[in-house]
Amino acid sequence: MKKYYLAFSVVILGACLCLANQKPMTGTIISESSVDCGTKKQGKKQSADLLCQQYTVRTTTTEYQIRQPKPGDKTIIPANTPVEFTIDKDKMKFKANGKKYEFLIVGTSAVPALSH
């Protein structure tokens, strides 16, 4: 029975270390756009559309479409900004221009192969 618990503990510890040791990937923000991400009530019968920033981040093999989780931050990250990021479930975390960001991944696609 002790061997079972020891083996189980080793497997759990190994899995935790693998997740914690996730290597950052590199990419470049290639485009930015404003997209509708909800509405805000302004009065009894009026509402205003809320806009969120959506970016495309390209790596050597994949393009990620990422969006602000809520429309609060109005900072715009310029195109051609290099980023080093990690992915945790459906979120991309990265640093750009000295500031940390966390965006929702809303889409992915393969980068088309170059034909000669």
C-alpha positions as CSV (number, residue, x, y, z in Angstrom):
1,M,0.0,0.0,0.0
2,K,2.9,2.4,0.7
3,K,4.3,1.8,-2.8
4,Y,0.9,2.8,-4.3
5,Y,0.9,6.1,-2.4
6,L,4.5,6.8,-3.2
7,A,3.9,6.1,-6.9
8,F,0.8,8.3,-6.9
9,S,2.7,11.1,-5.2
10,V,5.5,10.9,-7.7
11,V,3.0,11.1,-10.6
12,I,1.2,14.1,-9.1
13,L,4.4,15.9,-8.3
14,G,5.7,15.3,-11.8
15,A,2.5,16.6,-13.4
16,C,2.7,19.8,-11.3
17,L,6.3,20.4,-12.2
18,C,5.6,19.9,-15.9
19,L,2.7,22.5,-15.8
20,A,4.8,25.0,-13.7
21,N,7.8,24.6,-16.1
22,Q,5.8,25.6,-19.2
23,K,8.3,27.3,-21.5
24,P,7.3,30.7,-22.9
25,M,6.7,30.8,-26.7
26,T,7.6,33.8,-28.9
27,G,5.4,35.5,-31.4
28,T,4.5,38.8,-32.9
29,I,1.3,40.9,-32.8
30,I,0.5,41.3,-36.5
31,S,-2.9,43.0,-36.3
32,E,-5.3,44.9,-34.0
33,S,-9.0,45.6,-34.3
34,S,-11.9,46.7,-32.2
35,V,-14.7,44.3,-31.8
36,D,-18.1,44.4,-30.1
37,C,-18.0,42.7,-26.7
38,G,-21.3,43.7,-25.1
39,T,-23.5,46.6,-24.2
40,K,-23.8,49.0,-21.3
41,K,-27.1,50.5,-20.1
42,Q,-27.0,54.3,-20.0
43,G,-30.5,55.0,-19.1
44,K,-33.9,53.4,-19.0
45,K,-34.1,52.8,-22.7
46,Q,-30.6,53.6,-24.0
47,S,-27.6,51.4,-24.2
48,A,-24.1,51.8,-25.7
49,D,-22.0,49.2,-27.4
50,L,-18.8,48.3,-25.7
51,L,-15.7,47.6,-27.7
52,C,-12.8,45.3,-26.9
53,Q,-9.4,45.1,-28.5
54,Q,-8.7,41.9,-30.5
55,Y,-5.2,41.0,-31.7
56,T,-3.7,38.4,-33.9
57,V,-0.5,36.9,-32.6
58,R,1.6,34.9,-35.0
59,T,4.2,32.2,-34.1
60,T,6.1,30.1,-36.6
61,T,3.3,27.6,-36.8
62,T,0.1,29.1,-35.4
63,E,-1.9,32.3,-35.4
64,Y,-3.9,33.1,-32.2
65,Q,-6.8,35.5,-32.1
66,I,-6.9,37.0,-28.6
67,R,-9.4,39.5,-27.1
68,Q,-9.5,41.6,-23.9
69,P,-11.6,39.8,-21.2
70,K,-13.4,43.1,-20.5
71,P,-13.4,46.5,-22.1
72,G,-11.8,48.3,-19.2
73,D,-8.2,48.7,-20.5
74,K,-7.9,51.1,-23.4
75,T,-4.2,50.5,-24.1
76,I,-3.5,49.6,-27.7
77,I,-0.6,47.4,-28.4
78,P,0.9,48.3,-31.8
79,A,1.4,45.8,-34.7
80,N,4.8,44.2,-35.1
81,T,5.3,44.1,-31.3
82,P,7.2,41.0,-30.3
83,V,5.8,39.1,-27.3
84,E,6.9,36.2,-25.2
85,F,3.8,34.4,-23.9
86,T,2.4,31.4,-22.1
87,I,-0.9,29.7,-22.5
88,D,-3.0,28.6,-19.6
89,K,-6.3,26.9,-20.6
90,D,-8.1,29.5,-22.7
91,K,-5.9,32.5,-21.7
92,M,-2.7,33.9,-23.1
93,K,-0.4,35.8,-20.7
94,F,2.4,38.0,-22.0
95,K,4.4,41.1,-21.5
96,A,4.6,43.9,-24.0
97,N,6.3,47.3,-23.6
98,G,7.0,46.5,-19.9
99,K,3.3,45.8,-19.0
100,K,1.7,42.4,-18.2
101,Y,-1.4,41.4,-20.1
102,E,-3.9,38.5,-20.0
103,F,-6.2,37.9,-22.9
104,L,-8.8,35.3,-23.9
105,I,-7.9,33.1,-26.8
106,V,-11.0,33.2,-29.1
107,G,-9.5,31.4,-32.1
108,T,-6.5,29.6,-33.5
109,S,-5.4,28.7,-37.0
110,A,-2.4,27.2,-38.7
111,V,0.1,29.5,-40.5
112,P,-0.1,28.8,-44.2
113,A,3.1,27.2,-45.6
114,L,5.1,29.3,-48.0
115,S,5.0,27.9,-51.6
116,H,7.9,28.6,-53.9
